[in-house]
C-alpha cells in the first residue's frame, strides 16, 4: 500500500456561527488557499489522498466537512444556498480574506453559489464533475439506475460506486479499484460518515435543480466574473458533461476540459494530469 502525506494530515477545528467545523490543511501556506468542497454523501475522509498530495505539492489545500456532515457539528442543510452559507461560514471562521474554490459534484454546485452570493471571497473557481444548478436543455436525463443508487441507504456498495464514477471499461474499473484502495487508510479509521439526515438534505437540495428554469441559472452564471475552470469526464452517468458545455457558454471567463475515457471521478482517474491543469489555471 502506498503512503500519502494527506493520510497523516491532522484534524483541526474552528468555531463558526452554526457549527464546529473539522478541517485538514496540507501544503505550503501563504497566498490564496485552495478550499475543496466535497461530493454528495461524502466527508473529508473520501478525498483521494494521491489527488490531495498532487494538489498540496504546490498549493495551500484545505478540505472540510460542511455543517452537519461527517466530522462537523450542526444541523444539516437541505439547499444549495444553505450549503454555500456553510462554506462561507467556514472560510470566514478561518479568517481568510479570499480563497480559490474547487468543488466536485455537489461541491461544484455549492462553489458556484458561493461565487454568486459572495464574489469578494472567491478569486478563482474550479467546477469538477459537476453541473450548473439547473438541468441544461438537451442534457440526457439521470437514469433510474443512478437515482436508485443515490437513494440507497449508505449510498450503495463498491460496485455501485464504480458504476457511478467510472466507465465500464477494464482500464477505468482498474482505476476505480485503485481509488478504493487509496481511501482505505482514512475510511479504515472509522470516522463518521454522512448521516441519513445529511444525505436526505443533500437529496432534497440536488433534486431542486430539476425544478429550476435553466434560463434563470444562465442569467446568474453571467454575473460570475471570476476565472472558472469547468472539467468533466465525457462518460459521466450522474451529471452529464453536456451541462458543463451549457454552463461555460454563459460564463464570462471560462475554460472547459473534458476527459474522453473517464466519468464522474475523472479527477482521480487522471489525478496527475488534472492537478497539473489546476496548477496552471491557478497560476495564470
Beta strands, then each sheet from edge to edge (+ up, - down):
strand 1: 12-15
strand 2: 20-26
strand 3: 33-37
strand 4: 61-64
strand 5: 99-104
strand 6: 122-128
strand 7: 227-233
strand 8: 254-259
sheet 1: 1+ 2- 4+ 3+ 5+ 6+ 7+ 8+
end
